[in-house]
Amino acid sequence: MFSGPRSRIPGGLWRGVVIPAMPLALDASRRLDERRQRALCRYYAAAGAGGIAAGVHTTQFAIRAPAYGLFRPVLSLVAEELDRADAARTEPMVRIGGVCGPTAQAVREAELLRDLGYHAGLLSLAGVGPDDEARLRHCRAVADVIPVVGFYLQRAVGGPDLSHRFWRSFAEIEGVVAIKIAPFDRYRTIDVMRAVCESGREDVALYTGNDDNIVLDLVTPYRFTAGGRMVERRIVGGLLGHWAVWTRRAVELLEACHAAVGRGEGVSEDLLRQAVATTEANAALFDAANGFAGCIAGIHEVLIRQGLLEGPWLLDPDETLSPGQAEEIARVGRDHPGLTDDAFVASHRDEWLGD
């Protein structure tokens, strides 16, 4: 049984919160910019996010490479800033760290996260195989170390096809506390939702990572027959790279979705309009037109314009904005100013960048 008990995890995980996927702040020499990395943590806390996910795709998987050696430093820095944020909050922020690679590597990463005080590991199955049984053995090994957030990653960026049968078995692993559903595919999203309903697990939180369907995921009831009765579950929050920018607005959007669900009156036309605008903005941020080649660079572009990051530097110098992407990001900001939080950031940026 994992040593980080379920009781340590803040209740916000199950109620549903905004969890930004943490970008990596680098200087012009492509070294960690600690000042700006801390500022990002402070931004997310001040914006009302309920957690942070670090060491994930948005943080750049290459931080694990010996040439950079940034996995422990970044995860440690984020943990320090979360300690600071939690001191001023009534409920701690949810701390999630990315876990990837073959089983031996994944277990080592899970042990580090546990030792640094993270609540759960977001478990990538990219490259783990070759079949469902092998993947499930891998998941159980990690869940023996730290509570696990499952991750259905879209195929366009290396995610494997995962069957309903896989998710049904995965949901039975005691250490599973949540699933991030991000296949960008309605059929596969339904596979996960049906599997969790059939498992009878009501203590597995369901989060959207479907950047093409964020709002609708958050207001849709998923209903299935399981064990001879009708079972309904909802996706309660989001763990998203998209929400690493304009985070204050993301918090307001999630609150609006929760309120709509709570009223039980259906989804308003205004919320449906926001759904379309959010997806359009994501297409620019994540560079959908070019197969998501500029997805991390697009997030950085917004943070640079807001003054939170100094420049566009990623660990891979060849990873940049696609042609026309900067213009698209500017366009969606002009067309949908209600999605941006530039004024909020401008009024607090110097404070966050301070000591």
C-alpha positions in Angstrom: 0.0 0.0 0.0 1.3 3.5 -0.8 2.7 5.4 2.1 1.1 8.7 1.0 -2.4 7.9 2.3 -5.6 9.1 0.5 -6.4 11.1 3.6 -3.5 13.4 2.9 -4.9 14.5 -0.4 -6.8 17.8 -0.2 -10.5 17.4 -0.7 -10.4 19.8 -3.6 -9.2 17.0 -5.9 -12.6 15.3 -5.6 -14.7 18.5 -5.6 -12.9 19.6 -8.8 -10.3 22.4 -9.1 -8.2 24.1 -11.7 -4.8 22.4 -11.9 -2.4 24.2 -14.3 0.4 22.1 -15.9 3.5 23.9 -14.9 5.7 25.5 -17.7 9.5 25.6 -17.3 11.1 29.0 -16.8 14.5 29.2 -18.5 17.0 32.0 -19.0 18.7 32.9 -22.3 21.4 30.2 -21.5 18.6 27.6 -21.1 19.3 27.3 -17.4 16.5 27.3 -14.8 15.3 30.8 -14.0 14.3 30.2 -10.4 12.9 33.7 -9.9 10.4 33.3 -12.7 9.7 29.7 -11.9 8.6 30.8 -8.4 6.6 33.7 -9.9 4.6 31.2 -12.0 3.8 29.2 -8.8 2.7 32.4 -7.1 0.6 33.4 -10.1 -1.3 30.1 -10.0 -1.9 30.3 -6.3 -3.1 33.9 -6.4 -5.3 33.2 -9.4 -7.2 30.6 -7.3 -5.9 27.4 -8.8 -6.6 24.4 -6.6 -3.3 22.6 -7.4 -0.3 22.5 -9.6 1.1 19.6 -11.8 4.9 19.8 -12.3 7.3 17.5 -14.1 4.6 16.9 -16.8 4.6 17.4 -20.6 4.2 21.2 -20.2 7.3 21.2 -17.9 9.1 19.5 -20.8 10.0 15.8 -20.3 13.6 16.5 -21.1 14.1 17.9 -17.6 14.8 14.3 -16.7 17.8 14.0 -19.1 21.2 13.9 -17.3 22.4 16.8 -19.6 19.9 19.1 -17.8 19.3 17.4 -14.4 16.3 19.6 -13.7 13.7 17.1 -12.5 14.6 17.2 -8.8 15.4 21.0 -8.8 12.1 22.0 -10.4 10.0 19.6 -8.3 11.7 20.8 -5.2 11.2 24.5 -6.0 7.5 24.0 -6.8 7.1 22.1 -3.5 8.7 25.0 -1.6 6.4 27.5 -3.2 3.4 25.4 -2.5 4.4 25.3 1.2 4.4 29.1 1.1 1.1 29.2 -0.7 -0.6 26.7 1.7 0.4 28.8 4.7 -2.1 31.4 3.5 -4.9 29.0 2.5 -7.6 27.2 4.4 -7.1 24.1 2.2 -3.7 23.0 0.7 -3.2 23.0 -3.0 -3.2 19.6 -4.7 0.4 18.6 -5.5 0.8 16.4 -8.6 4.1 15.4 -10.2 4.7 13.7 -13.5 5.8 10.1 -13.6 7.0 8.5 -16.8 9.4 6.0 -18.4 9.9 2.3 -17.8 8.9 0.8 -14.5 12.2 1.2 -12.7 12.4 4.9 -13.7 8.8 5.5 -12.9 9.1 4.0 -9.4 12.2 6.1 -8.7 10.3 9.2 -9.8 7.3 8.3 -7.7 9.6 7.8 -4.7 11.1 11.3 -5.2 7.6 12.8 -5.4 6.5 11.1 -2.3 9.6 12.2 -0.4 9.1 15.8 -1.6 5.5 15.8 -0.2 3.6 15.5 -3.5 0.1 14.0 -3.1 0.0 12.0 -6.4 1.8 11.1 -9.5 0.4 11.7 -13.0 1.3 8.5 -14.7 2.2 8.7 -18.4 2.0 5.4 -20.3 3.7 6.6 -23.4 6.2 4.0 -24.4 5.0 1.5 -21.7 3.8 -1.8 -23.1 3.5 -3.9 -25.0 0.0 -4.7 -23.9 -2.7 -4.0 -21.3 -1.4 -6.5 -18.8 2.1 -5.1 -18.9 0.7 -1.6 -18.5 -1.4 -2.6 -15.6 1.6 -4.2 -13.8 3.5 -1.0 -14.4 0.6 1.1 -12.9 0.4 -1.2 -9.8 4.1 -0.9 -9.2 3.9 2.9 -9.1 0.6 2.9 -7.1 2.5 0.9 -4.4 4.7 4.0 -3.9 2.3 7.0 -4.4 -1.3 7.6 -5.2 -1.8 7.6 -9.0 -3.6 9.9 -11.4 -4.2 7.9 -14.6 -3.5 9.7 -17.9 -5.1 9.0 -21.2 -2.7 11.0 -23.5 -3.7 11.8 -27.1 -2.1 9.8 -29.9 -0.8 12.9 -31.6 1.8 13.4 -28.9 2.7 9.8 -28.3 -0.2 8.4 -26.2 -1.1 4.8 -26.7 -4.6 3.5 -27.5 -6.0 2.2 -24.3 -9.1 -0.1 -24.3 -12.2 0.1 -22.2 -11.0 -3.2 -20.6 -7.7 -1.5 -19.6 -9.5 1.3 -17.9 -11.9 -1.0 -16.2 -9.0 -2.9 -14.6 -7.1 0.3 -13.9 -10.0 1.7 -11.9 -9.8 -1.3 -9.6 -6.2 -0.4 -8.5 -6.6 0.8 -4.9 -4.0 3.5 -5.3 -5.8 5.2 -8.2 -7.2 8.5 -7.0 -8.0 10.3 -10.3 -7.8 10.1 -14.1 -6.9 12.8 -16.5 -8.9 12.1 -19.7 -7.0 13.6 -22.6 -7.4 11.5 -25.8 -9.0 14.4 -27.7 -11.6 11.8 -28.7 -15.2 11.4 -27.6 -15.2 7.7 -28.1 -12.2 7.1 -25.9 -13.4 9.6 -23.3 -16.6 7.6 -23.0 -14.6 4.4 -22.6 -12.9 5.9 -19.5 -16.2 7.2 -18.0 -18.0 4.0 -18.6 -15.2 1.9 -17.1 -15.1 4.0 -13.9 -18.9 3.8 -13.6 -18.8 0.0 -14.0 -16.0 -0.2 -11.4 -18.3 1.2 -8.7 -15.4 3.5 -7.6 -16.9 6.8 -6.4 -13.5 7.9 -5.0 -11.8 8.4 -8.3 -11.8 12.0 -9.4 -12.3 12.6 -13.1 -10.5 15.5 -14.8 -10.5 16.7 -18.3 -7.4 17.1 -20.4 -9.4 17.3 -23.6 -8.3 20.8 -24.7 -10.6 20.6 -27.7 -13.7 20.1 -25.4 -12.9 21.6 -22.0 -16.2 23.3 -21.2 -18.5 20.6 -22.5 -16.6 18.0 -20.6 -17.2 19.9 -17.4 -21.0 20.2 -17.8 -21.8 16.8 -19.4 -23.5 14.0 -17.4 -22.1 10.6 -18.3 -24.7 8.0 -17.6 -24.3 4.2 -18.0 -26.0 1.0 -16.8 -23.6 -0.8 -14.4 -24.5 -3.7 -12.2 -28.1 -3.5 -13.1 -28.5 0.1 -12.2 -28.0 3.5 -13.8 -24.8 5.2 -12.7 -23.9 8.8 -13.5 -20.6 10.5 -13.1 -19.2 13.9 -14.1 -15.8 15.3 -14.9 -15.2 17.7 -12.0 -12.1 19.7 -12.9 -9.3 20.2 -15.4 -5.6 19.4 -15.4 -4.5 21.3 -18.4 -1.6 23.0 -20.1 -4.1 25.5 -21.4 -4.9 26.5 -17.9 -1.2 27.4 -17.3 -2.2 30.8 -18.9 -5.1 33.1 -18.3 -5.5 31.0 -15.1 -7.7 33.5 -13.3 -10.3 33.2 -16.1 -10.0 29.4 -16.0 -11.0 29.5 -12.3 -14.0 31.7 -13.1 -14.9 29.4 -15.9 -14.8 26.3 -13.7 -16.9 28.0 -11.1 -19.5 28.8 -13.8 -19.5 25.2 -15.0 -20.0 24.0 -11.4 -22.8 26.5 -10.9 -24.6 25.4 -14.0 -24.4 21.7 -13.0 -25.5 22.6 -9.5 -28.6 24.5 -10.7 -29.6 21.5 -12.9 -31.2 23.8 -15.4 -29.1 22.8 -18.4 -26.3 24.7 -20.0 -26.9 28.4 -21.0 -26.2 29.7 -24.4 -23.5 32.0 -22.9 -21.7 28.9 -21.5 -21.9 27.2 -24.9 -20.4 30.4 -26.5 -17.6 30.2 -24.0 -17.1 26.6 -24.9 -16.5 27.5 -28.6 -14.3 30.5 -27.7 -12.2 28.3 -25.3 -11.6 25.7 -28.0 -10.7 28.4 -30.5 -8.2 29.9 -28.1 -6.8 26.5 -27.4 -6.3 25.8 -31.1 -4.0 28.9 -31.2 -2.2 28.1 -28.0 -1.6 24.5 -28.8 -1.0 25.0 -32.5 -3.6 22.5 -33.7 -3.1 23.7 -37.3 0.4 22.2 -37.2 -0.3 18.9 -35.3 0.4 20.6 -31.9 4.1 21.2 -32.8 4.0 24.5 -31.0 1.9 23.5 -28.0 4.5 24.4 -25.3 5.9 27.4 -27.2 2.3 28.8 -27.4 1.9 28.7 -23.7 5.2 30.4 -23.2 4.2 33.1 -25.7 1.3 34.3 -23.6 3.5 34.3 -20.4 6.2 36.3 -22.2 3.7 38.9 -23.3 2.4 39.1 -19.7 6.0 39.5 -18.4 6.1 36.4 -16.3 8.6 34.7 -18.6 11.6 36.6 -20.0 11.9 34.8 -23.3 10.8 31.9 -25.5 13.6 29.5 -24.6 12.8 25.8 -24.4 15.3 23.0 -23.7 15.1 21.9 -27.3 16.2 25.0 -29.4 14.3 23.6 -32.4 11.0 23.7 -30.5 9.5 27.0 -31.3 6.3 28.7 -32.4 5.0 27.6 -35.8 4.7 30.2 -38.6 1.6 32.3 -37.9 1.0 31.0 -34.4 2.0 34.2 -32.6 -0.5 36.1 -34.8 -3.2 33.5 -34.0 -2.6 33.9 -30.3 -2.9 37.7 -30.6 -6.1 37.3 -32.6 -7.9 35.1 -30.1 -6.9 37.5 -27.4 -8.4 40.4 -29.2 -11.5 38.4 -30.3 -12.1 36.9 -26.9 -10.8 39.4 -24.2 -13.0 37.7 -21.6 -10.7 34.7 -21.8 -7.6 36.7 -20.8 -6.4 37.8 -17.4 -3.7 40.3 -18.5 -4.9 43.1 -16.2 -4.8 40.7 -13.2 -1.3 39.6 -14.0 -0.1 43.2 -14.6 -1.4 44.3 -11.2 0.5 41.6 -9.3 3.5 40.6 -11.5 6.1 42.7 -9.7 5.0 41.2 -6.3 5.3 37.6 -7.7 8.7 38.3 -9.2 10.0 39.7 -5.8 11.8 37.8 -3.1 
